[in-house]
Amino acid sequence: SRGNRRGATPPRAVWTVSPAPAVPGAGVAGSAATPEAVPPAEASLSATPRIADAGELERAYSIETLLYVATFSNRGARLVSMEIKRYASAHGVSAAGGKAVRIPHGREVPPGDRVVLAGGPSLGLDLGSGASRHSLEAVVFAAQESLDAAGANAALTFTLRDSSGLYVRQTYRVRPSDYALDLDIEVRGVPSAWRIADYSLTARSWPLFTEADLPGDARSLKASSHVGANMHHEGAHGLLKGAKHFDGNATWAAVHSRYFVTAIGVREGASRGVISSGAERGLTEEQRAWIGSNAKPLQDVAINSLVMGLPSSNKPVDRFLLYSGPAEYFRLTQYKLRLERAIDLGWSWILPFSTLLLRLMIWIYGVVHNYGLAILLLATLV
């Protein structure tokens, strides 16, 4: 079920910062207070980018807009989770028997009942790629937030300055009334002794408990990408047998279920390809109860890494679009990156008819505010 915008919500991003470690899947209440960003001591990677100072304090930073609450951690500069404010989970605190709570039209879904995309983490940057990837997940970044002159839009920047000369900066910029964020990444001073020629942006799927049909949602879980002129849709379960490498000019890489997607698209930068892989995630006792006592206590995870060549010293900043939200075909179309091709609407020759029917169903839903009834009416019309 789907809630809507609450009239009292201010049309601006709200920032919060917490000294507690980020917890995947946890909702974070917003506050109008501006956090004080205190840079940690300079991280030490020494002769290899795998070493980190584990004694630094981890802080969780949150951005709240009309559509979502995004939670980041300064440890590794990871996107931890995206809490979707207008979509209810079939296994939220108020759900019953796998049915999401019904929210009156015009109201947001209450915290605890919202869909949460928490990949553990959902997105992270690391140096290198594949077997030569050097993780930055334990390195504490300095964090700084900023507002524009009107106080309406914001940016969150994570910065790493290493004694070896390495400099990494990630800046997330909010788009008002949009699930997408602009992401700028600057990488400079990678020591030649490390023999690193690229870096990876890796997206991970979330626990699949947003829908009532858990087996169906699991079957739809994929790592998809657009590389060169080719589309790749790799099922998460099949990727458990081994990673797949797709070399070439990659436009985007995504992980997605039937109804939600996390994708990273290239705006500016030299991409080298995509590495799609799979893993398994252990389930909690509560989650095991949802799927039945006889079910496997593990769930597939789709992992997709967009591999980028290290930027040149003359142009050290790569630019991306990060999308984490509902898999809405026409919303994804507006970004002009072909992200909508992550959604399977059939063969290319039938696509014009599929999109026409989809537009009609969306229009009907806008009138009746019930997808089940919208589908029934659409079937009657055609």
C-alpha positions in Angstrom: 0.0 0.0 0.0 1.1 3.5 -0.6 0.9 6.7 1.5 1.2 10.2 0.3 2.7 13.6 1.2 1.6 15.1 4.5 0.8 18.7 4.2 2.7 19.7 7.3 6.0 18.4 6.0 8.4 21.2 5.1 9.7 21.1 1.5 13.3 20.9 2.4 16.0 18.4 3.4 16.4 17.8 7.1 19.8 16.7 8.5 20.5 14.6 11.6 23.7 13.2 13.0 24.1 10.5 15.6 27.2 9.3 17.5 25.8 5.7 17.4 26.8 3.3 14.6 24.4 3.2 11.7 22.0 0.3 12.0 20.7 -1.2 8.7 16.9 -1.0 8.4 16.4 1.3 11.4 14.3 4.4 10.9 16.0 7.7 11.9 13.9 10.6 13.1 14.7 14.0 11.5 15.7 17.1 13.3 16.1 20.7 12.1 19.3 21.0 14.0 22.5 21.3 11.9 25.2 18.8 13.0 28.7 19.8 13.8 31.0 17.9 11.6 34.2 17.2 13.5 36.8 15.7 11.2 38.4 12.5 12.7 42.1 12.2 12.9 43.8 11.5 9.6 43.2 7.9 8.6 46.2 5.8 8.1 46.4 3.4 5.2 50.2 3.2 5.3 51.6 1.0 2.5 48.3 -0.6 1.6 44.8 0.8 1.4 43.5 -2.1 3.6 44.7 -0.8 6.9 42.3 1.4 9.0 42.2 3.0 12.4 39.5 1.0 14.2 39.5 3.3 17.2 37.7 6.2 15.4 34.2 6.9 16.4 31.5 6.0 13.9 28.7 8.4 13.3 25.4 8.0 11.4 24.3 10.8 9.2 20.7 11.1 8.0 19.0 13.1 5.2 15.2 13.3 5.4 13.1 14.6 2.5 9.5 14.4 1.5 10.2 11.0 0.0 12.8 9.2 2.0 15.2 9.0 5.0 18.7 8.2 3.8 21.2 7.0 6.4 25.0 7.1 5.9 28.0 6.1 8.0 31.2 8.0 8.1 33.0 4.7 8.5 33.7 3.8 4.9 31.5 6.7 3.7 28.7 4.1 3.1 25.0 4.6 2.2 23.6 2.3 4.9 19.9 2.4 4.1 17.1 4.2 2.3 13.8 4.3 4.1 10.9 5.0 1.7 8.3 7.2 3.3 5.4 6.5 0.9 5.6 2.7 0.6 4.5 0.3 3.3 6.2 -3.0 3.9 4.2 -6.3 4.0 6.1 -7.2 7.2 6.1 -3.9 9.0 5.2 -3.6 12.7 1.5 -3.0 11.9 1.3 -5.6 9.1 -0.9 -8.6 9.6 -0.5 -11.9 7.8 1.9 -10.5 5.2 -0.5 -7.6 4.4 0.8 -4.1 4.6 -0.9 -1.5 6.8 -3.5 0.5 4.9 -2.7 4.2 4.9 -5.4 6.8 4.2 -4.7 8.8 1.1 -2.7 11.9 1.8 -0.7 10.5 4.7 2.9 9.1 5.0 3.5 5.6 6.1 4.5 5.6 9.8 8.1 4.7 10.7 8.3 0.9 11.4 5.9 0.2 8.6 7.9 1.7 5.7 9.9 -0.1 3.1 13.6 0.0 4.0 16.3 -0.7 1.5 19.2 -1.6 3.7 21.9 -3.6 1.8 24.4 -3.7 4.6 25.6 -1.4 3.1 23.5 -0.3 0.2 26.3 1.5 -1.6 30.0 1.8 -1.0 33.2 2.9 -2.8 36.4 0.9 -2.7 39.8 1.2 -4.4 40.5 -1.4 -7.1 38.1 -4.0 -8.4 37.4 -7.8 -8.4 40.1 -9.8 -6.7 42.3 -6.8 -6.4 39.7 -4.7 -4.6 40.9 -2.9 -1.5 38.1 -2.1 0.9 37.7 1.2 2.5 34.8 0.0 4.7 36.8 0.4 8.0 38.3 3.8 7.2 36.7 6.7 9.0 36.0 9.7 6.7 35.6 13.3 7.8 32.0 14.4 7.2 30.5 17.8 6.4 27.0 18.9 5.5 26.0 22.2 3.8 22.8 24.0 2.9 22.2 26.5 0.1 21.5 30.2 0.6 17.8 29.5 1.0 18.4 26.6 3.4 16.4 24.3 1.1 18.8 22.0 -0.5 21.8 20.2 1.0 25.0 18.3 0.3 26.8 15.7 2.4 30.5 15.3 1.8 32.9 12.6 3.0 36.6 13.2 2.8 39.6 11.0 3.3 43.2 12.5 3.5 45.8 9.8 4.0 49.4 10.3 5.0 50.5 8.5 1.8 49.0 11.3 -0.3 45.7 9.6 -1.1 42.7 11.9 -1.3 39.2 10.7 -1.7 36.1 12.9 -1.6 32.4 11.8 -2.1 29.7 14.4 -2.2 26.0 13.6 -2.2 23.6 16.3 -3.4 19.9 16.2 -2.7 17.4 16.6 -5.5 14.1 18.1 -4.2 11.1 15.8 -4.6 13.2 13.0 -6.1 14.5 9.6 -5.1 17.8 10.3 -6.9 20.9 12.0 -5.5 23.8 13.5 -7.5 27.1 11.9 -6.4 30.5 13.5 -7.2 33.7 11.4 -6.5 37.2 12.8 -6.5 40.2 10.5 -6.3 43.7 11.8 -6.3 47.2 10.8 -5.2 46.9 7.0 -5.3 50.5 5.8 -4.7 51.9 3.9 -7.7 53.2 1.3 -5.4 49.7 0.1 -4.7 49.2 -0.8 -8.3 45.6 0.3 -8.4 44.2 1.5 -11.7 40.5 1.7 -10.9 37.8 2.0 -8.2 34.5 0.3 -7.6 31.0 1.5 -6.6 29.2 -1.5 -5.2 25.4 -1.8 -4.7 23.9 -4.5 -2.6 20.3 -5.7 -2.3 18.2 -5.5 0.8 16.4 -8.2 2.9 13.4 -9.2 0.8 10.6 -8.7 3.2 8.8 -5.8 1.6 6.2 -7.9 -0.3 3.7 -10.5 0.8 4.9 -12.9 -2.0 8.3 -13.6 -0.6 9.3 -16.5 -3.1 8.2 -14.4 -6.0 10.2 -11.4 -4.8 13.2 -13.6 -4.4 12.9 -15.0 -7.9 12.8 -11.4 -9.3 16.0 -10.3 -7.5 18.6 -9.4 -10.1 21.9 -7.6 -10.7 21.3 -5.7 -13.9 23.6 -3.5 -16.0 23.9 -1.7 -19.3 27.4 -2.2 -20.8 28.1 -1.0 -24.3 25.0 -1.8 -26.4 24.1 -4.8 -24.2 21.7 -5.3 -21.3 22.6 -7.8 -18.6 20.0 -9.3 -16.2 21.6 -11.8 -13.8 19.5 -13.6 -11.2 20.9 -13.4 -7.7 20.7 -17.1 -7.1 22.6 -18.0 -10.3 25.4 -15.6 -9.3 26.1 -17.8 -6.2 28.0 -20.1 -8.7 30.4 -17.3 -9.5 30.8 -13.7 -10.4 30.2 -12.4 -14.0 32.4 -9.8 -15.6 31.1 -7.5 -18.3 33.9 -5.3 -19.7 33.3 -2.1 -21.7 31.7 1.3 -21.4 29.1 0.9 -18.6 26.2 3.3 -18.4 24.8 2.0 -15.1 24.7 -0.9 -12.7 21.8 -1.8 -10.4 20.3 -4.3 -8.0 16.6 -4.7 -8.0 13.6 -6.7 -7.0 10.2 -6.6 -8.6 9.2 -3.3 -7.1 12.4 -1.5 -5.9 15.8 -0.7 -7.3 19.2 0.8 -6.2 21.2 2.0 -9.2 24.3 4.0 -9.9 24.6 5.7 -13.3 27.6 7.4 -14.9 27.2 11.1 -15.8 30.9 11.9 -16.3 33.8 9.5 -16.0 35.6 6.6 -17.7 33.8 3.4 -16.8 35.5 0.0 -17.4 32.7 -2.4 -16.9 30.6 -4.2 -14.3 31.1 -7.1 -12.0 27.9 -8.9 -10.9 28.1 -11.4 -8.0 25.9 -13.0 -5.4 26.1 -13.9 -1.7 23.8 -15.2 1.0 22.5 -13.3 4.0 21.6 -15.0 7.3 18.1 -14.3 8.7 16.9 -13.3 12.1 14.5 -15.4 14.1 11.7 -13.0 13.3 12.5 -13.1 9.6 12.6 -16.9 9.6 9.1 -17.0 11.2 7.8 -14.9 8.2 9.1 -17.5 5.7 8.2 -20.6 7.6 10.2 -22.9 9.9 11.0 -25.3 7.1 12.5 -22.7 4.8 16.2 -22.2 4.3 17.5 -19.7 6.9 19.5 -17.8 4.3 18.5 -15.3 1.6 20.2 -14.5 -1.7 21.9 -11.1 -2.1 22.5 -9.4 -5.4 25.8 -7.5 -5.6 26.7 -5.2 -8.5 30.0 -3.3 -8.9 30.4 -0.5 -11.3 34.1 -0.3 -12.2 35.6 3.1 -13.0 39.1 4.0 -14.2 41.0 6.3 -11.9 40.3 9.9 -13.0 43.2 11.9 -14.4 44.9 14.7 -12.5 43.5 17.2 -15.0 39.9 16.0 -14.4 39.9 14.3 -11.0 36.1 14.3 -10.4 33.7 11.7 -11.8 29.9 12.4 -11.6 27.1 9.9 -11.0 23.4 9.6 -10.4 22.4 7.4 -7.5 18.8 6.2 -7.4 17.3 4.2 -4.6 13.6 3.8 -4.5 10.5 2.4 -6.3 11.0 0.8 -9.7 8.8 3.2 -11.5 9.4 3.0 -15.3 8.5 6.6 -16.2 10.4 8.0 -13.3 13.5 6.2 -14.3 13.1 7.3 -17.9 13.5 11.0 -17.0 17.2 10.5 -16.1 18.2 9.8 -19.7 20.4 6.9 -18.7 18.2 4.0 -19.9 17.7 3.0 -16.2 14.1 2.1 -17.1 15.5 -1.0 -19.0 16.1 -2.6 -15.6 12.3 -3.1 -15.7 11.3 -5.9 -18.0 8.3 -4.9 -20.1 8.8 -7.5 -22.7 10.5 -7.7 -26.1 11.4 -4.5 -27.9 8.6 -4.9 -30.5 5.9 -5.1 -27.8 7.4 -2.2 -25.7 5.2 0.5 -27.2 2.1 -1.4 -26.2 3.5 -2.3 -22.8 4.3 1.3 -22.0 0.8 2.4 -23.2 -0.9 -0.1 -20.9 1.4 1.0 -18.0 0.5 4.7 -18.5 -3.2 3.7 -18.5 -2.9 1.7 -15.3 -1.0 4.5 -13.6 -3.8 6.9 -14.6 -6.5 4.5 -13.2 -4.6 4.2 -10.0 -4.5 8.0 -9.7 -8.3 7.9 -9.6 -9.0 4.8 -7.5 -5.8 4.7 -5.3 -5.8 0.9 -5.2 -3.5 -1.1 -7.5 -5.6 -4.3 -7.2 -8.7 -2.4 -8.4 -6.6 -0.6 -11.1 -5.4 -3.8 -12.5 -8.9 -5.3 -12.5 -10.3 -2.2 -14.3 -7.4 -2.3 -16.8 -8.1 -5.9 -17.6 -11.8 -5.1 -18.1 -10.9 -2.3 -20.5 -8.5 -4.3 -22.7 
